[in-house]
Amino acid sequence: MVAIPIGFAIYLTGVALGIIAFIKKEKGFIKYISLISISLGVLFVVFLFSIFGGI
């Protein structure tokens, strides 16, 4: 049961670093992978709300 909050914390850290990379206009390909991760995270949250919240 501890693995879920730890994984979510790692995910949020990656999202925060990706946002910082876009704000600072860092060069590289990794920031685009982070952008994909952010969009998939948003889709995941919407999916969970549609299952459990009844959107």
Secondary structure by P-SEA (a helix, b strand, c coil): caaaaaaaaaaaaaaaaaaaaaaaccccaaaaaaaaaaaaaaaaaaaaaaacccc
